[in-house]
Amino acid sequence: MKAMILAAGRGTRMAPLTDHCPKPLLPLAGKPLIVHHIEKLVAAGITDIVINHAWLGAQIETTLGDGSRYGARLQYSPEPQALETGGGILQALPLLGSEPFFLVNGDVWTGWDYQGVSDIQLGDDLGWLWLVQNPDHNPSGDFILQQSRVLNPATAVDAPRLTFSGLSVLHPQLLAGCEPGAFPLAPLLRRAMDHQRMAGALLEQPWVDVGTPQRLQQLEQYLQHQQQGQGLSL
């Protein structure tokens, strides 16, 4: 299985930290945020990794190179202008191939080690999403999880919503019929849900959307305490 790390966002909420540094390269516990993902992917046996980029993307390529220092094979999908999540994936499909791939939002962090990702079998489904309990910044959640099926709240029965973690296994057929250009991923996920073709699970490991300087600082403190063997909740 190949993986794609989404790294093309401008990171406006992280300003001024991202004025001169792309968000995936912001330091976290002594190394760039994106390197945490790369190292865990390699440890889980996923070494072919595609990274899209836009804002200050040349810095990402210069810093990471071909990935050999991490035991990975990195390929890049540069975007002259950010294509949003859906458009970015579509552009990268020639590098990802025709089989399901693991998609990672570059601006999240999780204590999960990605073990078992390659064992996910989609069958007739177009994707598998990992959902988390709703964080304070997304109290209403995104989707409904019932018996390993992910449902669209707009059409599903009234049930508690969970938040999409930004971690998923997707089949390239999810983007069938899409035209090149900028477009979001969420409508494609909802369409698959409406056709009962989206599976998923609850991610019970620590998880953070590293979207603001405050969250980055809190995560840094959490990891420092973990390294010191001290308990600190996120």
Backbone hydrogen bonds in HBPLUS format (Angstrom, degrees):
<---DONOR---> <-ACCEPTOR-->    atom                        ^
c    i                          cat <-CA-CA->   ^        H-A-AA   ^      H-
h    n   atom  resd res      DA  || num        DHA   H-A  angle D-A-AA Bond
n    s   type  num  typ     dist DA aas  dist angle  dist       angle   num
A0102-PHE N   A0002-LYS O   2.96 MM 100  6.37 164.0  1.98 151.8 153.0     1
A0003-ALA N   A0048-ASP O   3.01 MM  45  6.43 155.3  2.07 156.9 164.1     2
A0050-VAL N   A0003-ALA O   2.83 MM  47  6.23 161.0  1.86 149.8 155.1     3
A0004-MET N   A0102-PHE O   2.80 MM  98  6.27 151.3  1.88 161.6 166.7     4
A0104-VAL N   A0004-MET O   2.86 MM 100  6.16 160.7  1.90 167.9 171.2     5
A0005-ILE N   A0050-VAL O   2.83 MM  45  6.31 155.5  1.89 161.9 170.2     6
A0006-LEU N   A0104-VAL O   2.85 MM  98  6.20 163.6  1.88 161.7 167.2     7
A0106-GLY N   A0006-LEU O   2.87 MM 100  5.07 138.7  2.04 135.7 143.3     8
A0014-MET N   A0011-GLY O   3.00 MM   3  5.36 149.2  2.09 109.3 119.0     9
A0015-ALA N   A0012-THR O   3.18 MM   3  5.39 165.2  2.20 107.8 112.2    10
A0017-LEU N   A0014-MET O   2.91 MM   3  5.68 128.7  2.18 140.5 135.9    11
A0019-ASP N   A0016-PRO O   3.11 MM   3  5.18 169.0  2.12 111.3 113.5    12
A0025-LEU N   A0022-PRO O   2.91 MM   3  5.64 153.7  1.98 124.7 132.7    13
A0026-LEU N   A0023-LYS O   3.06 MM   3  5.37 169.2  2.07 116.5 119.9    14
A0034-ILE N   A0024-PRO O   2.92 MM  10  5.01 163.0  1.95 154.7 149.2    15
A0033-LEU N   A0026-LEU O   2.93 MM   7  5.85 143.6  2.07 151.1 157.8    16
A0028-LEU N   A0031-LYS O   2.78 MM   3  5.45 160.9  1.81 140.0 144.8    17
A0031-LYS N   A0028-LEU O   3.24 MM   3  5.45 160.1  2.28 108.9 114.6    18
A0035-VAL N   A0032-PRO O   2.95 MM   3  5.35 133.9  2.17 108.4 121.2    19
A0036-HIS N   A0033-LEU O   3.15 MM   3  5.58 137.3  2.34 107.7 118.0    20
A0037-HIS N   A0034-ILE O   3.11 MM   3  5.30 120.6  2.48  98.7 112.1    21
A0038-ILE N   A0034-ILE O   3.07 MM   4  6.44 163.9  2.09 151.1 155.2    22
A0039-GLU N   A0035-VAL O   2.90 MM   4  5.99 172.6  1.91 154.6 156.2    23
A0040-LYS N   A0036-HIS O   3.21 MM   4  6.33 157.5  2.26 140.7 146.7    24
A0041-LEU N   A0037-HIS O   2.87 MM   4  6.07 158.0  1.92 156.8 163.5    25
A0042-VAL N   A0038-ILE O   2.98 MM   4  6.20 166.5  2.00 155.3 158.3    26
A0043-ALA N   A0039-GLU O   3.00 MM   4  6.16 160.5  2.04 144.5 150.3    27
A0044-ALA N   A0040-LYS O   2.99 MM   4  6.13 134.5  2.20 137.9 149.5    28
A0044-ALA N   A0041-LEU O   3.07 MM   3  5.06 128.9  2.35  94.5 108.4    29
A0046-ILE N   A0041-LEU O   2.83 MM   5  5.06 158.1  1.88 152.6 145.0    30
A0045-GLY N   A0042-VAL O   2.93 MM   3  5.06 160.2  1.97 108.8 113.4    31
A0073-ARG N   A0047-THR O   2.76 MM  26  5.88 169.6  1.77 158.8 156.0    32
A0049-ILE N   A0073-ARG O   3.05 MM  24  6.16 166.9  2.07 149.2 153.4    33
A0075-GLN N   A0049-ILE O   2.93 MM  26  6.34 149.5  2.03 156.1 163.0    34
A0051-ILE N   A0075-GLN O   2.83 MM  24  6.28 155.4  1.89 157.0 164.7    35
A0077-SER N   A0051-ILE O   2.88 MM  26  6.05 153.3  1.95 140.3 141.3    36
A0053-HIS N   A0077-SER O   3.35 MM  24  6.49 149.2  2.45 129.1 129.1    37
A0079-GLU N   A0053-HIS O   2.78 MM  26  5.96 149.3  1.87 166.9 174.7    38
A0057-GLY N   A0054-ALA O   3.13 MM   3  4.98 153.8  2.21 126.3 118.4    39
A0059-GLN N   A0056-LEU O   3.07 MM   3  5.80 143.0  2.22 117.0 125.4    40
A0060-ILE N   A0057-GLY O   2.95 MM   3  5.19 125.5  2.25 102.3 116.2    41
A0061-GLU N   A0057-GLY O   3.26 MM   4  6.72 157.7  2.32 154.7 159.2    42
A0062-THR N   A0058-ALA O   2.94 MM   4  6.13 161.6  1.97 150.3 155.8    43
A0063-THR N   A0059-GLN O   2.91 MM   4  5.98 157.6  1.96 145.0 150.9    44
A0064-LEU N   A0060-ILE O   2.96 MM   4  6.04 168.4  1.98 154.2 157.3    45
A0065-GLY N   A0061-GLU O   2.79 MM   4  5.27 149.1  1.89 137.3 146.3    46
A0067-GLY N   A0064-LEU O   3.26 MM   3  5.79 145.2  2.39 137.7 137.7    47
A0074-LEU N   A0066-ASP O   2.91 MM   8  5.06 177.0  1.91 132.6 132.7    48
A0070-TYR N   A0067-GLY O   2.94 MM   3  5.50 150.7  2.03 115.6 124.5    49
A0072-ALA N   A0067-GLY O   2.96 MM   5  4.79 158.7  2.00 140.7 133.7    50
A0071-GLY N   A0068-SER O   3.07 MM   3  4.83 154.8  2.14  98.1 106.1    51
A0183-PHE N   A0083-LEU O   3.16 MM 100  6.46 142.3  2.31 151.7 142.0    52
A0088-GLY N   A0084-GLU O   2.89 MM   4  5.87 152.1  1.97 148.2 156.6    53
A0089-ILE N   A0085-THR O   3.00 MM   4  6.22 157.2  2.06 151.3 156.6    54
A0086-GLY N   A0183-PHE O   2.92 MM  97  5.25 114.4  2.37 137.1 151.8    55
A0090-LEU N   A0086-GLY O   2.99 MM   4  6.23 166.1  2.00 153.4 157.4    56
A0087-GLY N   A0183-PHE O   3.04 MM  96  5.12 143.4  2.18 144.2 142.4    57
A0091-GLN N   A0087-GLY O   3.06 MM   4  6.22 161.8  2.09 145.7 149.9    58
A0092-ALA N   A0088-GLY O   3.19 MM   4  6.34 144.2  2.32 137.1 146.4    59
A0092-ALA N   A0089-ILE O   2.99 MM   3  5.07 121.0  2.35  96.9 112.5    60
A0093-LEU N   A0089-ILE O   3.06 MM   4  6.19 116.5  2.48 146.8 162.9    61
A0093-LEU N   A0090-LEU O   3.26 MM   3  5.31 156.0  2.32 102.5 109.5    62
A0095-LEU N   A0092-ALA O   2.87 MM   3  5.50 141.5  2.02 121.2 131.8    63
A0096-LEU N   A0092-ALA O   3.17 MM   4  6.41 139.0  2.35 141.9 152.9    64
A0096-LEU N   A0093-LEU O   2.98 MM   3  4.79 124.1  2.30  94.0 109.6    65
A0097-GLY N   A0093-LEU O   2.91 MM   4  5.94 151.5  1.99 163.4 164.4    66
A0101-PHE N   A0170-LEU O   2.96 MM  69  5.62 153.7  2.03 154.1 157.8    67
A0170-LEU N   A0101-PHE O   2.92 MM  69  5.62 154.5  1.99 162.3 164.1    68
A0103-LEU N   A0168-SER O   2.65 MM  65  5.19 169.2  1.66 159.7 163.6    69
A0168-SER N   A0103-LEU O   3.05 MM  65  5.19 154.6  2.12 147.5 151.5    70
A0105-ASN N   A0166-GLY O   2.92 MM  61  5.07 140.9  2.07 144.2 153.2    71
A0108-VAL N   A0105-ASN O   3.37 MM   3  5.89 147.2  2.48 123.6 119.8    72
A0210-VAL N   A0107-ASP O   2.84 MM 103  5.44 134.5  2.05 142.8 156.5    73
A0109-TRP N   A0208-VAL O   2.84 MM  99  5.21 150.4  1.93 151.1 159.2    74
A0208-VAL N   A0109-TRP O   2.78 MM  99  5.21 154.7  1.84 157.9 160.0    75
A0111-GLY N   A0206-PRO O   2.83 MM  95  5.08 155.4  1.89 136.3 141.8    76
A0117-VAL N   A0114-TYR O   3.35 MM   3  5.83 164.1  2.37 131.8 131.7    77
A0119-ASP N   A0116-GLY O   3.02 MM   3  5.23 148.0  2.12 105.1 115.1    78
A0120-ILE N   A0117-VAL O   3.06 MM   3  5.63 166.8  2.08 118.3 122.6    79
A0125-ASP N   A0122-LEU O   2.86 MM   3  5.04 156.6  1.91 136.9 133.7    80
A0126-LEU N   A0197-ARG O   2.79 MM  71  5.62 167.8  1.80 147.7 147.6    81
A0171-HIS N   A0126-LEU O   2.93 MM  45  5.11 160.5  1.97 145.1 139.7    82
A0199-ALA N   A0127-GLY O   3.00 MM  72  6.24 170.0  2.01 154.0 150.8    83
A0128-TRP N   A0169-VAL O   2.77 MM  41  5.08 143.4  1.90 148.7 157.5    84
A0169-VAL N   A0128-TRP O   2.89 MM  41  5.08 155.3  1.95 144.3 152.6    85
A0129-LEU N   A0199-ALA O   2.92 MM  70  6.42 154.9  1.99 138.7 140.5    86
A0201-ALA N   A0129-LEU O   3.01 MM  72  6.58 146.5  2.13 156.1 163.8    87
A0130-TRP N   A0167-LEU O   3.18 MM  37  5.79 162.4  2.21 164.8 159.5    88
A0165-SER N   A0130-TRP O   3.03 MM  35  5.84 164.9  2.05 157.9 157.8    89
A0131-LEU N   A0201-ALA O   2.92 MM  70  6.24 164.7  1.94 159.8 164.9    90
A0203-LEU N   A0131-LEU O   2.69 MM  72  5.67 173.8  1.70 165.9 166.7    91
A0132-VAL N   A0163-THR O   2.77 MM  31  5.24 159.9  1.81 151.4 158.0    92
A0163-THR N   A0132-VAL O   2.94 MM  31  5.24 163.6  1.97 162.6 160.0    93
A0138-ASN N   A0135-PRO O   3.04 MM   3  5.41 163.7  2.07 113.6 118.7    94
A0141-GLY N   A0138-ASN O   3.19 MM   3  5.71 157.4  2.24 115.3 121.9    95
A0142-ASP N   A0162-LEU O   2.62 MM  20  5.69 173.6  1.63 135.6 137.5    96
A0143-PHE N   A0162-LEU O   3.01 MM  19  5.50 151.6  2.09 152.2 157.5    97
A0162-LEU N   A0143-PHE O   2.70 MM  19  5.50 162.6  1.73 164.5 169.6    98
A0144-ILE N   A0151-LEU O   3.09 MM   7  4.95 174.4  2.09 145.2 146.4    99
A0151-LEU N   A0144-ILE O   2.70 MM   7  4.95 164.2  1.72 148.3 153.9   100
A0146-GLN N   A0149-ARG O   2.87 MM   3  5.22 167.1  1.89 155.6 158.6   101
A0149-ARG N   A0146-GLN O   2.90 MM   3  5.22 151.3  1.99 111.4 120.9   102
A0200-GLY N   A0148-SER O   3.12 MM  52  5.17 140.7  2.28 122.3 123.0   103
A0150-VAL N   A0198-MET O   2.98 MM  48  5.55 171.9  1.99 137.4 139.9   104
A0155-THR N   A0152-ASN O   3.00 MM   3  5.64 153.5  2.08 119.9 126.7   105
A0156-ALA N   A0152-ASN O   2.81 MM   4  5.71 141.2  1.96 157.5 168.7   106
A0174-LEU N   A0171-HIS O   2.87 MM   3  5.71 168.1  1.88 128.9 133.0   107
A0175-LEU N   A0172-PRO O   3.02 MM   3  5.84 159.8  2.06 123.1 127.3   108
A0176-ALA N   A0173-GLN O   3.03 MM   3  4.93 167.3  2.05 108.6 110.2   109
A0178-CYS N   A0175-LEU O   3.08 MM   3  5.60 162.5  2.11 139.0 139.3   110
A0188-LEU N   A0185-LEU O   2.90 MM   3  5.50 129.2  2.16 119.3 132.7   111
A0189-LEU N   A0185-LEU O   3.18 MM   4  6.51 151.8  2.26 149.2 157.5   112
A0189-LEU N   A0186-ALA O   3.07 MM   3  5.06 116.4  2.50  96.8 112.4   113
A0190-ARG N   A0186-ALA O   2.94 MM   4  6.25 162.9  1.97 159.5 163.8   114
A0191-ARG N   A0187-PRO O   2.96 MM   4  6.12 153.0  2.04 140.5 147.8   115
A0192-ALA N   A0188-LEU O   3.08 MM   4  6.31 156.8  2.14 144.4 149.8   116
A0193-MET N   A0189-LEU O   2.92 MM   4  6.24 152.9  2.00 147.9 156.2   117
A0194-ASP N   A0190-ARG O   2.88 MM   4  6.15 154.4  1.95 149.6 156.1   118
A0195-HIS N   A0192-ALA O   3.11 MM   3  5.15 138.0  2.29  96.8 108.8   119
A0197-ARG N   A0192-ALA O   2.87 MM   5  5.10 159.2  1.91 145.3 147.1   120
A0196-GLN N   A0193-MET O   2.89 MM   3  4.92 159.8  1.93 112.8 113.8   121
A0211-GLY N   A0209-ASP O   2.77 MM   2  5.50 134.6  1.98 109.2  94.5   122
A0216-LEU N   A0212-THR O   3.04 MM   4  6.34 158.6  2.09 154.8 161.4   123
A0217-GLN N   A0213-PRO O   2.93 MM   4  6.14 156.7  1.99 147.6 153.4   124
A0218-GLN N   A0214-GLN O   2.91 MM   4  6.18 159.2  1.96 150.7 156.5   125
A0219-LEU N   A0215-ARG O   2.90 MM   4  6.04 157.3  1.95 146.8 152.8   126
A0220-GLU N   A0216-LEU O   2.95 MM   4  6.14 153.2  2.02 144.9 152.5   127
A0221-GLN N   A0217-GLN O   3.02 MM   4  6.30 159.8  2.06 149.5 154.0   128
A0222-TYR N   A0218-GLN O   2.95 MM   4  6.19 154.3  2.02 144.1 151.7   129
A0223-LEU N   A0219-LEU O   2.93 MM   4  6.17 164.2  1.96 154.8 157.5   130
A0224-GLN N   A0220-GLU O   2.98 MM   4  6.19 154.0  2.05 147.1 154.7   131
A0225-HIS N   A0221-GLN O   3.01 MM   4  6.24 158.8  2.06 148.6 153.7   132
A0226-GLN N   A0222-TYR O   2.92 MM   4  6.22 149.4  2.02 145.6 155.0   133
A0227-GLN N   A0223-LEU O   2.95 MM   4  6.16 158.5  1.99 148.3 153.0   134
A0228-GLN N   A0224-GLN O   3.12 MM   4  6.36 139.0  2.29 138.2 149.3   135
A0230-GLN N   A0225-HIS O   2.74 MM   5  4.92 158.5  1.79 158.2 152.5   136
A0229-GLY N   A0226-GLN O   3.03 MM   3  4.97 157.8  2.08 101.9 108.6   137
